[in-house]
Amino acid sequence: MNDKENRKMAVSDLIKSAKIHTQEELMQALQARGVEVAQATLSRYIKELGAVKSSGPDGKSYYAIGSTPQVRAHISVDGIEISGQICVLRSQPGFASAIASVVDGAHLPGVMGTIAGDDTVLVMLRADADSAEVSGAFRRMFDVSDVTVRVALPSDTAFAKEIVDEIYVSSQERKTGIARRTPEYISEKILAGKAVIAVTSSGEFAGFSYIESWGGKAYVANSGLIVAHKFRGQGIAKRIKEQTFLLSRTLFPDAKIFSITTGAAVMKMNYQFGFRPVPFTELTDDPEFWKGCRGCRHFDILKSHDYKMCICTGLLYDPKEKGNE
């Protein structure tokens, strides 16, 4: 065997005989054997060997070789988005290489190749590829719910009443205050191009969020993030948050983006996008924004503190602090 085959066999042997959690651990184990492999080459060997991550008895994920149902069952794709000749598959951290390996091995029509990061796989499509067929193939392959997240269209005003009801019911379940919105208000945001919606291919509502500018467009609020009950636990909230954030940056690139929330999950997502917790004094002082809180059960608390404190946490993204990324 040549040197390449020897190195590849060493990688295979280590994966089969040891608990390898990350590529860095695999690299160190190879070096301990006197085998030197570049990071890019190691990633290629992992793909060629069909090595994917599988959960061990301790709850951690370890590399395993093979495409058996037991191994494949642990590969999870959280989202699929296609634009032109680029398809993006999103996963949990550490699983992108395994997903790319499965895609490469499937030899799907229309797919040229993949590039894997840590939690994202870029799939390059041929010029004549049918994006709907490719998306459907991936959804079947990885058992992904058929939900599209996009900027809302005028026809989506049909969901306004359902969106308002879902927001209200969720607030009652959490027993937290929330500003009451009307279907007319939600429709206004949709028609203005300031809303993001999640829908299934069969036309079923799955989630929603909207934005609004305040203080002469110096501030933008990300509000109303909701996921319909039957679609929760599928990573849809994060996809909606991402699209809402991108829409805010596109429509108002110089504005500070803020959110007020009582939800721990929403706070965590905001932190991931570069938001930081701030006192209400760093948010907009536009009185029209705070009028929107009048429908909240905790409005008296906000009012008694002169609109400077309530049970919600204020979160802020300042593009100047991020170097206008």
MITI-310163 format. One line per field, with one value per atom (N, C-alpha, C): residue number from 0; atom name; x, y, z. Coordinates in steps of 0.2 Angstrom, whole numbers, always signed. Layout:
// residues N
pos = (NUM;...)
site = (CA;...)
X = (X;...)
Y = (Y;...)
Z = (Z;...)
END
This chain:
// residues 325
pos = (0;0;0;1;1;1;2;2;2;3;3;3;4;4;4;5;5;5;6;6;6;7;7;7;8;8;8;9;9;9;10;10;10;11;11;11;12;12;12;13;13;13;14;14;14;15;15;15;16;16;16;17;17;17;18;18;18;19;19;19;20;20;20;21;21;21;22;22;22;23;23;23;24;24;24;25;25;25;26;26;26;27;27;27;28;28;28;29;29;29;30;30;30;31;31;31;32;32;32;33;33;33;34;34;34;35;35;35;36;36;36;37;37;37;38;38;38;39;39;39;40;40;40;41;41;41;42;42;42;43;43;43;44;44;44;45;45;45;46;46;46;47;47;47;48;48;48;49;49;49;50;50;50;51;51;51;52;52;52;53;53;53;54;54;54;55;55;55;56;56;56;57;57;57;58;58;58;59;59;59;60;60;60;61;61;61;62;62;62;63;63;63;64;64;64;65;65;65;66;66;66;67;67;67;68;68;68;69;69;69;70;70;70;71;71;71;72;72;72;73;73;73;74;74;74;75;75;75;76;76;76;77;77;77;78;78;78;79;79;79;80;80;80;81;81;81;82;82;82;83;83;83;84;84;84;85;85;85;86;86;86;87;87;87;88;88;88;89;89;89;90;90;90;91;91;91;92;92;92;93;93;93;94;94;94;95;95;95;96;96;96;97;97;97;98;98;98;99;99;99;100;100;100;101;101;101;102;102;102;103;103;103;104;104;104;105;105;105;106;106;106;107;107;107;108;108;108;109;109;109;110;110;110;111;111;111;112;112;112;113;113;113;114;114;114;115;115;115;116;116;116;117;117;117;118;118;118;119;119;119;120;120;120;121;121;121;122;122;122;123;123;123;124;124;124;125;125;125;126;126;126;127;127;127;128;128;128;129;129;129;130;130;130;131;131;131;132;132;132;133;133;133;134;134;134;135;135;135;136;136;136;137;137;137;138;138;138;139;139;139;140;140;140;141;141;141;142;142;142;143;143;143;144;144;144;145;145;145;146;146;146;147;147;147;148;148;148;149;149;149;150;150;150;151;151;151;152;152;152;153;153;153;154;154;154;155;155;155;156;156;156;157;157;157;158;158;158;159;159;159;160;160;160;161;161;161;162;162;162;163;163;163;164;164;164;165;165;165;166;166;166;167;167;167;168;168;168;169;169;169;170;170;170;171;171;171;172;172;172;173;173;173;174;174;174;175;175;175;176;176;176;177;177;177;178;178;178;179;179;179;180;180;180;181;181;181;182;182;182;183;183;183;184;184;184;185;185;185;186;186;186;187;187;187;188;188;188;189;189;189;190;190;190;191;191;191;192;192;192;193;193;193;194;194;194;195;195;195;196;196;196;197;197;197;198;198;198;199;199;199;200;200;200;201;201;201;202;202;202;203;203;203;204;204;204;205;205;205;206;206;206;207;207;207;208;208;208;209;209;209;210;210;210;211;211;211;212;212;212;213;213;213;214;214;214;215;215;215;216;216;216;217;217;217;218;218;218;219;219;219;220;220;220;221;221;221;222;222;222;223;223;223;224;224;224;225;225;225;226;226;226;227;227;227;228;228;228;229;229;229;230;230;230;231;231;231;232;232;232;233;233;233;234;234;234;235;235;235;236;236;236;237;237;237;238;238;238;239;239;239;240;240;240;241;241;241;242;242;242;243;243;243;244;244;244;245;245;245;246;246;246;247;247;247;248;248;248;249;249;249;250;250;250;251;251;251;252;252;252;253;253;253;254;254;254;255;255;255;256;256;256;257;257;257;258;258;258;259;259;259;260;260;260;261;261;261;262;262;262;263;263;263;264;264;264;265;265;265;266;266;266;267;267;267;268;268;268;269;269;269;270;270;270;271;271;271;272;272;272;273;273;273;274;274;274;275;275;275;276;276;276;277;277;277;278;278;278;279;279;279;280;280;280;281;281;281;282;282;282;283;283;283;284;284;284;285;285;285;286;286;286;287;287;287;288;288;288;289;289;289;290;290;290;291;291;291;292;292;292;293;293;293;294;294;294;295;295;295;296;296;296;297;297;297;298;298;298;299;299;299;300;300;300;301;301;301;302;302;302;303;303;303;304;304;304;305;305;305;306;306;306;307;307;307;308;308;308;309;309;309;310;310;310;311;311;311;312;312;312;313;313;313;314;314;314;315;315;315;316;316;316;317;317;317;318;318;318;319;319;319;320;320;320;321;321;321;322;322;322;323;323;323;324;324;324)
site = (N;CA;C;N;CA;C;N;CA;C;N;CA;C;N;CA;C;N;CA;C;N;CA;C;N;CA;C;N;CA;C;N;CA;C;N;CA;C;N;CA;C;N;CA;C;N;CA;C;N;CA;C;N;CA;C;N;CA;C;N;CA;C;N;CA;C;N;CA;C;N;CA;C;N;CA;C;N;CA;C;N;CA;C;N;CA;C;N;CA;C;N;CA;C;N;CA;C;N;CA;C;N;CA;C;N;CA;C;N;CA;C;N;CA;C;N;CA;C;N;CA;C;N;CA;C;N;CA;C;N;CA;C;N;CA;C;N;CA;C;N;CA;C;N;CA;C;N;CA;C;N;CA;C;N;CA;C;N;CA;C;N;CA;C;N;CA;C;N;CA;C;N;CA;C;N;CA;C;N;CA;C;N;CA;C;N;CA;C;N;CA;C;N;CA;C;N;CA;C;N;CA;C;N;CA;C;N;CA;C;N;CA;C;N;CA;C;N;CA;C;N;CA;C;N;CA;C;N;CA;C;N;CA;C;N;CA;C;N;CA;C;N;CA;C;N;CA;C;N;CA;C;N;CA;C;N;CA;C;N;CA;C;N;CA;C;N;CA;C;N;CA;C;N;CA;C;N;CA;C;N;CA;C;N;CA;C;N;CA;C;N;CA;C;N;CA;C;N;CA;C;N;CA;C;N;CA;C;N;CA;C;N;CA;C;N;CA;C;N;CA;C;N;CA;C;N;CA;C;N;CA;C;N;CA;C;N;CA;C;N;CA;C;N;CA;C;N;CA;C;N;CA;C;N;CA;C;N;CA;C;N;CA;C;N;CA;C;N;CA;C;N;CA;C;N;CA;C;N;CA;C;N;CA;C;N;CA;C;N;CA;C;N;CA;C;N;CA;C;N;CA;C;N;CA;C;N;CA;C;N;CA;C;N;CA;C;N;CA;C;N;CA;C;N;CA;C;N;CA;C;N;CA;C;N;CA;C;N;CA;C;N;CA;C;N;CA;C;N;CA;C;N;CA;C;N;CA;C;N;CA;C;N;CA;C;N;CA;C;N;CA;C;N;CA;C;N;CA;C;N;CA;C;N;CA;C;N;CA;C;N;CA;C;N;CA;C;N;CA;C;N;CA;C;N;CA;C;N;CA;C;N;CA;C;N;CA;C;N;CA;C;N;CA;C;N;CA;C;N;CA;C;N;CA;C;N;CA;C;N;CA;C;N;CA;C;N;CA;C;N;CA;C;N;CA;C;N;CA;C;N;CA;C;N;CA;C;N;CA;C;N;CA;C;N;CA;C;N;CA;C;N;CA;C;N;CA;C;N;CA;C;N;CA;C;N;CA;C;N;CA;C;N;CA;C;N;CA;C;N;CA;C;N;CA;C;N;CA;C;N;CA;C;N;CA;C;N;CA;C;N;CA;C;N;CA;C;N;CA;C;N;CA;C;N;CA;C;N;CA;C;N;CA;C;N;CA;C;N;CA;C;N;CA;C;N;CA;C;N;CA;C;N;CA;C;N;CA;C;N;CA;C;N;CA;C;N;CA;C;N;CA;C;N;CA;C;N;CA;C;N;CA;C;N;CA;C;N;CA;C;N;CA;C;N;CA;C;N;CA;C;N;CA;C;N;CA;C;N;CA;C;N;CA;C;N;CA;C;N;CA;C;N;CA;C;N;CA;C;N;CA;C;N;CA;C;N;CA;C;N;CA;C;N;CA;C;N;CA;C;N;CA;C;N;CA;C;N;CA;C;N;CA;C;N;CA;C;N;CA;C;N;CA;C;N;CA;C;N;CA;C;N;CA;C;N;CA;C;N;CA;C;N;CA;C;N;CA;C;N;CA;C;N;CA;C;N;CA;C;N;CA;C;N;CA;C;N;CA;C;N;CA;C;N;CA;C;N;CA;C;N;CA;C;N;CA;C;N;CA;C;N;CA;C;N;CA;C;N;CA;C;N;CA;C;N;CA;C;N;CA;C;N;CA;C;N;CA;C;N;CA;C;N;CA;C;N;CA;C;N;CA;C;N;CA;C;N;CA;C;N;CA;C;N;CA;C;N;CA;C;N;CA;C;N;CA;C;N;CA;C;N;CA;C;N;CA;C;N;CA;C;N;CA;C;N;CA;C;N;CA;C;N;CA;C;N;CA;C;N;CA;C;N;CA;C;N;CA;C;N;CA;C;N;CA;C;N;CA;C;N;CA;C;N;CA;C;N;CA;C;N;CA;C;N;CA;C;N;CA;C;N;CA;C;N;CA;C;N;CA;C;N;CA;C;N;CA;C;N;CA;C;N;CA;C;N;CA;C;N;CA;C;N;CA;C;N;CA;C;N;CA;C;N;CA;C;N;CA;C;N;CA;C;N;CA;C;N;CA;C;N;CA;C;N;CA;C;N;CA;C;N;CA;C;N;CA;C;N;CA;C;N;CA;C;N;CA;C;N;CA;C;N;CA;C;N;CA;C;N;CA;C;N;CA;C;N;CA;C;N;CA;C;N;CA;C;N;CA;C;N;CA;C;N;CA;C;N;CA;C;N;CA;C;N;CA;C)
X = (+4;+0;+4;+2;+5;+4;+8;+7;+0;-3;-10;-15;-14;-18;-16;-10;-7;-10;-10;-13;-21;-24;-31;-33;-29;-30;-29;-24;-23;-29;-32;-38;-44;-45;-50;-49;-43;-41;-43;-41;-42;-49;-53;-60;-64;-61;-64;-62;-56;-54;-54;-55;-55;-61;-62;-68;-65;-67;-64;-70;-70;-75;-75;-69;-68;-62;-62;-56;-49;-50;-44;-41;-45;-43;-40;-44;-41;-34;-33;-27;-21;-23;-18;-16;-21;-20;-16;-17;-13;-6;-5;+2;+6;+2;+5;+7;+4;+7;+12;+14;+19;+16;+9;+6;+4;+7;+6;+1;-5;-10;-12;-13;-16;-23;-26;-33;-37;-36;-40;-40;-34;-34;-37;-37;-40;-48;-51;-58;-60;-55;-57;-57;-52;-52;-58;-61;-67;-73;-73;-79;-78;-72;-71;-72;-71;-72;-79;-83;-90;-91;-86;-87;-92;-96;-101;-101;-104;-104;-111;-110;-115;-115;-120;-120;-118;-114;-111;-115;-114;-118;-117;-112;-111;-114;-118;-122;-118;-111;-107;-107;-105;-105;-98;-97;-91;-91;-86;-85;-86;-90;-91;-91;-89;-88;-94;-97;-102;-109;-113;-120;-125;-124;-129;-135;-141;-147;-145;-141;-139;-135;-130;-126;-130;-134;-137;-143;-145;-151;-149;-142;-140;-138;-139;-137;-144;-143;-149;-148;-153;-153;-158;-157;-162;-165;-162;-165;-162;-166;-164;-166;-161;-163;-159;-163;-160;-160;-155;-155;-151;-154;-150;-147;-140;-137;-133;-135;-133;-138;-137;-141;-138;-141;-138;-141;-138;-140;-138;-142;-140;-141;-136;-136;-134;-133;-131;-123;-119;-112;-109;-104;-100;-102;-108;-111;-111;-109;-109;-105;-99;-95;-98;-102;-106;-111;-115;-120;-117;-112;-109;-107;-104;-102;-108;-114;-120;-122;-122;-124;-120;-113;-109;-110;-111;-112;-119;-123;-130;-130;-125;-125;-131;-134;-141;-140;-145;-145;-145;-141;-141;-136;-133;-128;-121;-117;-111;-106;-107;-102;-104;-100;-102;-96;-97;-92;-94;-91;-94;-90;-94;-91;-92;-94;-95;-103;-107;-114;-118;-114;-117;-114;-118;-115;-118;-113;-115;-115;-120;-121;-122;-117;-117;-121;-126;-130;-129;-130;-129;-134;-132;-136;-143;-144;-150;-154;-151;-154;-161;-166;-172;-172;-172;-171;-177;-183;-188;-187;-184;-183;-177;-172;-166;-168;-172;-175;-179;-183;-187;-183;-178;-173;-170;-168;-164;-169;-175;-180;-182;-182;-184;-177;-172;-165;-164;-165;-164;-170;-176;-182;-183;-183;-183;-191;-194;-200;-200;-206;-206;-209;-204;-206;-201;-204;-200;-201;-195;-195;-193;-197;-196;-199;-198;-201;-208;-213;-220;-222;-227;-230;-237;-240;-247;-252;-251;-256;-256;-250;-250;-254;-257;-262;-267;-268;-274;-272;-266;-264;-264;-266;-266;-269;-275;-279;-276;-274;-270;-264;-260;-254;-256;-261;-263;-265;-269;-271;-266;-261;-255;-251;-250;-246;-249;-256;-260;-260;-261;-261;-254;-249;-242;-241;-243;-242;-246;-252;-256;-252;-249;-246;-240;-236;-230;-231;-238;-240;-235;-234;-230;-234;-232;-235;-233;-238;-236;-241;-238;-242;-247;-254;-259;-259;-259;-259;-266;-267;-274;-272;-276;-275;-273;-277;-275;-268;-266;-259;-254;-255;-251;-251;-257;-258;-254;-254;-250;-243;-240;-233;-231;-236;-235;-235;-240;-240;-235;-231;-226;-219;-219;-213;-209;-212;-208;-209;-211;-213;-209;-208;-205;-210;-211;-216;-213;-215;-214;-220;-220;-226;-223;-228;-226;-228;-226;-228;-235;-239;-246;-250;-246;-249;-251;-248;-250;-245;-248;-244;-240;-233;-229;-225;-224;-221;-221;-219;-220;-215;-213;-210;-210;-210;-210;-205;-204;-200;-203;-201;-204;-198;-198;-193;-196;-191;-193;-188;-190;-185;-182;-186;-183;-179;-181;-177;-170;-169;-163;-163;-169;-170;-174;-173;-178;-179;-186;-187;-189;-186;-188;-193;-199;-205;-209;-213;-218;-216;-210;-208;-212;-215;-219;-218;-219;-219;-225;-229;-235;-234;-238;-237;-234;-237;-236;-229;-226;-220;-214;-215;-210;-205;-199;-193;-190;-191;-188;-183;-181;-176;-179;-186;-189;-188;-189;-188;-181;-176;-169;-169;-172;-172;-176;-182;-186;-182;-178;-175;-169;-166;-160;-163;-169;-171;-174;-177;-179;-173;-168;-162;-159;-159;-156;-160;-167;-172;-171;-170;-168;-162;-157;-150;-151;-155;-156;-160;-166;-170;-167;-164;-161;-154;-149;-142;-139;-141;-138;-141;-147;-151;-149;-150;-149;-155;-154;-159;-160;-166;-168;-174;-174;-179;-180;-187;-188;-192;-190;-193;-192;-196;-196;-193;-193;-191;-184;-182;-175;-172;-176;-174;-173;-177;-176;-170;-169;-163;-157;-157;-151;-150;-155;-154;-151;-154;-151;-144;-142;-135;-130;-133;-129;-128;-133;-133;-129;-126;-122;-126;-132;-136;-133;-134;-131;-137;-138;-143;-141;-146;-146;-152;-151;-156;-161;-167;-172;-170;-166;-163;-159;-157;-153;-157;-163;-168;-171;-175;-179;-183;-183;-187;-194;-195;-201;-207;-211;-217;-222;-222;-226;-225;-218;-216;-219;-218;-220;-228;-231;-239;-241;-237;-238;-238;-236;-236;-242;-246;-252;-257;-256;-260;-257;-251;-248;-250;-251;-254;-249;-243;-238;-236;-241;-240;-239;-243;-243;-236;-232;-225;-221;-222;-218;-219;-225;-227;-225;-225;-223;-216;-212;-205;-203;-208;-206;-203;-206;-204;-196;-193;-186;-185;-190;-189;-195;-195;-201;-198;-203;-201;-197;-198;-194;-187;-183;-176;-175;-171;-169;-163;-163;-157;-156;-150;-148;-142;-143;-138;-136;-130;-127;-122;-124;-120;-113;-113;-106;-102;-104;-100;-98;-101;-99;-95;-94;-90;-94;-100;-105;-104;-103;-103;-109)
Y = (-6;+0;+6;+12;+18;+22;+27;+31;+33;+35;+38;+32;+26;+21;+19;+19;+18;+23;+29;+34;+34;+32;+31;+25;+20;+14;+15;+20;+21;+25;+30;+33;+28;+24;+19;+15;+12;+8;+12;+18;+22;+23;+25;+26;+20;+14;+8;+5;+7;+4;+9;+15;+20;+25;+28;+33;+40;+41;+48;+53;+58;+63;+68;+71;+76;+75;+79;+78;+80;+85;+86;+80;+77;+71;+65;+65;+60;+62;+68;+71;+69;+71;+69;+62;+58;+50;+48;+51;+49;+51;+57;+60;+55;+53;+48;+42;+40;+34;+36;+42;+45;+46;+47;+48;+55;+59;+66;+67;+70;+71;+78;+82;+89;+89;+94;+94;+93;+96;+96;+88;+85;+78;+74;+75;+71;+71;+77;+78;+74;+74;+70;+63;+60;+53;+51;+55;+54;+53;+58;+57;+51;+49;+44;+37;+37;+31;+30;+36;+35;+36;+39;+39;+45;+43;+48;+47;+52;+52;+49;+45;+41;+42;+42;+43;+37;+38;+33;+32;+27;+26;+32;+36;+41;+48;+47;+53;+57;+56;+60;+56;+60;+58;+56;+50;+47;+45;+46;+43;+36;+34;+27;+26;+20;+19;+15;+17;+13;+17;+15;+18;+14;+10;+6;+10;+7;+11;+14;+10;+13;+19;+19;+25;+31;+29;+34;+38;+34;+37;+43;+43;+49;+55;+55;+60;+65;+71;+75;+82;+83;+89;+94;+100;+104;+108;+110;+114;+114;+115;+115;+121;+125;+131;+131;+132;+133;+139;+142;+148;+148;+148;+147;+140;+140;+133;+131;+135;+133;+131;+125;+122;+122;+124;+124;+119;+115;+110;+112;+113;+115;+109;+108;+103;+105;+100;+102;+102;+106;+106;+100;+99;+93;+88;+89;+83;+85;+91;+93;+88;+86;+81;+75;+72;+66;+67;+72;+74;+74;+78;+79;+72;+67;+61;+57;+57;+54;+57;+63;+67;+64;+65;+63;+55;+51;+44;+42;+47;+46;+47;+51;+52;+55;+60;+62;+66;+65;+69;+76;+80;+88;+90;+85;+87;+87;+92;+92;+90;+92;+91;+95;+94;+97;+100;+105;+108;+108;+105;+104;+109;+112;+116;+112;+116;+112;+110;+115;+114;+116;+117;+119;+115;+113;+110;+114;+116;+119;+114;+113;+108;+112;+111;+114;+110;+113;+110;+112;+107;+108;+114;+117;+122;+120;+114;+111;+107;+108;+104;+107;+102;+104;+105;+111;+113;+109;+109;+106;+98;+95;+88;+87;+91;+90;+91;+97;+98;+92;+89;+84;+78;+76;+71;+71;+77;+78;+78;+80;+79;+72;+68;+61;+57;+59;+56;+57;+63;+65;+66;+64;+65;+72;+77;+84;+86;+90;+92;+97;+97;+101;+108;+112;+118;+123;+128;+134;+140;+143;+150;+155;+160;+165;+172;+177;+184;+183;+185;+184;+188;+184;+187;+190;+194;+197;+192;+186;+181;+178;+179;+176;+180;+185;+188;+184;+179;+174;+170;+170;+167;+172;+178;+183;+181;+179;+177;+171;+166;+160;+162;+167;+169;+173;+177;+181;+176;+171;+166;+162;+160;+156;+160;+166;+171;+171;+172;+173;+166;+161;+154;+153;+154;+153;+157;+163;+168;+165;+163;+160;+154;+150;+144;+145;+150;+152;+157;+159;+164;+170;+172;+178;+184;+190;+195;+196;+198;+199;+204;+208;+213;+210;+212;+209;+212;+208;+211;+209;+212;+211;+208;+204;+202;+207;+213;+219;+221;+221;+224;+219;+212;+207;+208;+209;+210;+216;+221;+227;+226;+222;+220;+216;+211;+206;+210;+215;+219;+224;+226;+230;+227;+220;+217;+216;+217;+217;+211;+205;+199;+193;+188;+182;+176;+172;+166;+160;+154;+147;+144;+141;+137;+130;+126;+119;+119;+114;+114;+113;+111;+110;+116;+122;+128;+129;+125;+125;+130;+134;+139;+135;+137;+134;+139;+145;+150;+157;+162;+169;+174;+179;+185;+191;+197;+203;+208;+213;+219;+225;+230;+237;+242;+248;+253;+258;+261;+266;+271;+277;+283;+285;+286;+288;+283;+277;+271;+270;+273;+272;+265;+263;+256;+252;+245;+241;+235;+234;+229;+222;+217;+210;+207;+206;+205;+199;+196;+191;+185;+183;+176;+171;+166;+161;+155;+149;+143;+139;+137;+133;+127;+125;+119;+113;+111;+104;+104;+110;+111;+113;+113;+114;+108;+110;+105;+103;+107;+105;+111;+115;+120;+126;+126;+131;+138;+139;+146;+149;+145;+148;+150;+146;+148;+154;+155;+161;+167;+166;+171;+174;+169;+171;+175;+173;+176;+183;+184;+190;+195;+192;+196;+199;+194;+196;+201;+201;+205;+212;+212;+219;+222;+218;+221;+223;+220;+222;+228;+229;+235;+241;+239;+245;+243;+244;+242;+245;+252;+256;+256;+253;+253;+248;+250;+245;+241;+234;+230;+227;+228;+226;+221;+218;+213;+213;+213;+212;+206;+201;+195;+192;+187;+184;+176;+175;+168;+166;+161;+159;+157;+153;+151;+157;+162;+168;+171;+172;+175;+172;+165;+161;+162;+162;+164;+171;+176;+182;+183;+180;+180;+177;+172;+168;+173;+178;+183;+189;+189;+195;+200;+199;+203;+203;+208;+208;+211;+209;+211;+219;+223;+230;+232;+238;+241;+244;+245;+248;+255;+258;+265;+265;+259;+259;+257;+256;+254;+261;+260;+266;+270;+277;+280;+283;+280;+282;+279;+284;+282;+278;+278;+274;+266;+265;+258;+255;+259;+257;+257;+261;+260;+253;+250;+243;+238;+240;+236;+236;+241;+242;+236;+231;+225;+220;+221;+216;+216;+211;+210;+214;+215;+218;+225;+228;+235;+240;+239;+243;+243;+237;+237;+242;+241;+245;+253;+254;+261;+264;+260;+263;+264;+261;+262;+266;+271;+276;+273;+267;+263;+262;+261;+259;+252;+249;+242;+238;+232;+227;+220;+215;+208;+206;+209;+207;+209;+206;+207;+211;+216;+220;+217;+216;+213;+218;+219;+224;+222;+223;+222;+229;+231;+237;+236;+237;+236;+239;+245;+249;+245;+241;+237;+231;+229;+223;+224;+231;+233;+232;+233;+233;+226;+221;+214;+213)
Z = (+0;+0;+0;-3;-3;+3;+4;+10;+12;+6;+7;+10;+8;+10;+17;+19;+26;+31;+29;+33;+34;+29;+29;+33;+33;+37;+44;+46;+53;+55;+51;+53;+55;+50;+51;+57;+58;+64;+71;+71;+77;+78;+73;+74;+77;+74;+76;+83;+85;+91;+97;+96;+101;+101;+106;+107;+105;+98;+96;+95;+99;+100;+94;+93;+88;+83;+78;+73;+77;+81;+85;+89;+92;+96;+91;+85;+80;+78;+77;+74;+80;+86;+91;+92;+91;+91;+85;+80;+74;+75;+78;+79;+84;+89;+94;+91;+85;+81;+76;+76;+71;+64;+64;+57;+57;+52;+51;+45;+47;+42;+43;+37;+37;+39;+42;+44;+38;+32;+27;+24;+24;+22;+27;+33;+38;+37;+36;+34;+28;+23;+17;+18;+22;+24;+28;+33;+36;+32;+27;+22;+18;+15;+11;+15;+21;+25;+27;+26;+28;+36;+39;+46;+48;+53;+55;+63;+66;+73;+76;+81;+84;+92;+95;+102;+106;+111;+115;+121;+126;+132;+137;+136;+141;+138;+132;+130;+125;+125;+120;+113;+108;+101;+99;+96;+94;+87;+83;+76;+76;+71;+69;+62;+59;+52;+50;+44;+42;+41;+37;+36;+38;+43;+46;+49;+50;+52;+59;+63;+70;+70;+65;+64;+61;+55;+52;+56;+61;+65;+69;+70;+74;+70;+64;+59;+59;+61;+61;+57;+53;+49;+52;+54;+57;+52;+47;+42;+35;+30;+23;+19;+16;+12;+6;+0;-6;-9;-12;-16;-22;-28;-34;-34;-35;-35;-29;-23;-17;-12;-9;-4;+3;+8;+15;+19;+22;+27;+34;+38;+45;+50;+54;+59;+66;+71;+77;+76;+81;+80;+80;+75;+75;+70;+67;+63;+56;+54;+47;+42;+45;+40;+39;+44;+43;+38;+39;+34;+27;+26;+20;+17;+21;+19;+16;+20;+17;+11;+10;+4;-2;-1;-6;-8;-3;-5;-8;-8;-11;-18;-21;-28;-31;-28;-30;-37;-41;-47;-46;-49;-48;-43;-39;-34;-36;-36;-38;-33;-27;-21;-15;-10;-3;+0;+4;+8;+16;+20;+27;+32;+36;+42;+48;+53;+60;+60;+59;+59;+53;+47;+41;+35;+31;+25;+19;+14;+8;+3;-1;-6;-13;-17;-24;-29;-32;-37;-44;-48;-55;-58;-64;-66;-68;-70;-72;-67;-61;-55;-53;-52;-49;-42;-40;-32;-28;-31;-27;-26;-31;-31;-26;-26;-22;-15;-13;-7;-4;-8;-6;-5;-9;-7;-1;+1;+7;+13;+12;+18;+19;+14;+15;+18;+15;+17;+25;+27;+34;+38;+36;+39;+42;+38;+40;+39;+43;+42;+36;+33;+27;+28;+31;+33;+30;+27;+24;+28;+29;+33;+28;+27;+22;+24;+21;+22;+20;+24;+23;+17;+13;+7;+9;+4;+6;+7;+4;+4;+11;+15;+22;+27;+25;+30;+32;+28;+29;+36;+38;+44;+50;+49;+55;+61;+60;+66;+70;+66;+69;+73;+70;+73;+80;+80;+86;+91;+89;+94;+97;+93;+95;+100;+98;+103;+110;+110;+116;+120;+117;+120;+123;+120;+122;+128;+128;+134;+140;+139;+145;+148;+143;+146;+150;+148;+151;+157;+158;+163;+164;+158;+157;+154;+155;+151;+144;+140;+133;+130;+126;+123;+118;+118;+114;+107;+102;+95;+92;+87;+83;+76;+73;+66;+61;+62;+58;+59;+65;+66;+63;+64;+61;+53;+50;+43;+40;+44;+42;+42;+46;+46;+40;+39;+33;+26;+26;+20;+19;+24;+24;+22;+22;+21;+27;+33;+39;+43;+40;+44;+41;+45;+43;+45;+41;+42;+41;+44;+43;+41;+35;+32;+30;+29;+26;+19;+15;+8;+7;+12;+11;+13;+15;+17;+24;+29;+36;+39;+44;+47;+53;+53;+58;+63;+61;+65;+62;+66;+64;+68;+65;+69;+64;+68;+64;+66;+62;+65;+64;+68;+67;+69;+65;+67;+71;+75;+80;+81;+84;+85;+78;+73;+67;+63;+64;+61;+64;+70;+74;+77;+79;+82;+78;+79;+76;+81;+82;+87;+83;+86;+83;+88;+86;+90;+88;+93;+91;+89;+91;+89;+92;+87;+90;+85;+88;+84;+86;+81;+82;+86;+91;+95;+92;+87;+84;+80;+79;+76;+80;+87;+91;+92;+94;+95;+88;+83;+77;+74;+79;+77;+73;+72;+68;+71;+78;+81;+79;+79;+77;+70;+66;+59;+58;+61;+61;+63;+69;+72;+67;+64;+59;+54;+51;+45;+47;+53;+56;+57;+60;+61;+54;+49;+42;+39;+40;+37;+40;+47;+50;+48;+47;+45;+37;+33;+26;+26;+29;+29;+32;+38;+42;+44;+40;+41;+47;+48;+53;+60;+60;+66;+71;+78;+83;+84;+84;+85;+92;+94;+101;+102;+107;+109;+116;+118;+126;+126;+131;+132;+139;+140;+146;+145;+139;+137;+137;+140;+141;+134;+130;+124;+119;+119;+115;+117;+123;+126;+123;+123;+121;+114;+110;+102;+101;+105;+104;+105;+111;+113;+107;+104;+98;+92;+91;+86;+88;+94;+96;+100;+102;+107;+114;+117;+124;+129;+135;+139;+141;+141;+143;+147;+151;+154;+149;+151;+146;+144;+147;+146;+139;+137;+131;+125;+126;+121;+119;+114;+111;+116;+116;+120;+117;+111;+107;+110;+112;+116;+113;+106;+102;+103;+104;+105;+112;+117;+124;+124;+120;+120;+118;+114;+112;+118;+124;+130;+134;+132;+136;+137;+132;+132;+137;+139;+143;+151;+154;+161;+166;+163;+168;+166;+162;+160;+166;+172;+178;+181;+180;+183;+179;+172;+168;+169;+169;+170;+177;+182;+189;+189;+185;+184;+179;+177;+172;+165;+163;+157;+157;+163;+163;+166;+168;+170;+171;+169;+170;+171;+170;+171;+165;+159;+153;+153;+150;+149;+142;+142;+136;+133;+126;+123;+117;+116;+110;+106;+99;+95;+92;+92;+90;+84;+78;+72;+73;+76;+77;+81;+86;+91;+87;+82;+78;+72;+71;+65;+59;+59;+53;+50;+53;+50;+46)
END
